[in-house]
Amino acid sequence: MSRLDELNVLARSFDKSAVVLVKEDSWFMKFLNIFVRVFNKKFMTEYTITIANRVYMTRANMDRECGYLIAHEVGGHVRQCRYFGFGIHPWVGFLFYMIAYLFLVFPTQAAYLRYRLELAADAVAWRYALDHGMTADWVRARAVAFANKVSSWDYFQSWPDGWTLWGFQRKAEKVIQKWSAEHV
């Protein structure tokens, strides 16, 4: 079984419609990069992108242990697209998801829904990480690091730094407490 096949099996454990694709092999990602690279030079080399039920991963990410990343993208964002589509299919909700994520409140420091969608997706990944041997301290560190990224220009400064950090730390503690209570 190839690495891509393994990742697809993991992705489908979160959502039966999920598909993992190699970003560098996608004509669509190459086309999208023409526009995105104006804002983000690392788009094609560092970022995993989810569009409805398709997760576009870089080869570099595929070579690492990326269960956490699949949990974030599929357990978080693909499920969110499905939710916005009334549970029917991620493609049904994708337009509404994109409106909420990008266009509803696009200005910097005011994109509350983008912040909340990323927070919810990472909470799924924190739970996955704890289930697979990561420590509570690792989750706390990841929460801080990702909060800093979500409030940076990589995410168009979606929400103010301090508020983002506070929200991520608070949510991480809730996930840790719930997980700990279930594993006593």
Secondary structure, 3 states (H helix, E strand, C coil): CCHHHHHHHHHHHHCCCCEEEEHHHCHHHHHHHHHHCCCCCCHHHHCCEEECCEEEECHHHHCCCCHHHHHHHHHHHHHHHHHHCCCCCHHHHHHHHHHHHHHCCCCCCCCHHHHHHHHHHHHHHHHHHHHCCCCHHHHHHHHHHHHHHHCCHHHCCCCCHHHHHHHHHHHHHHHHHHHHHHCC
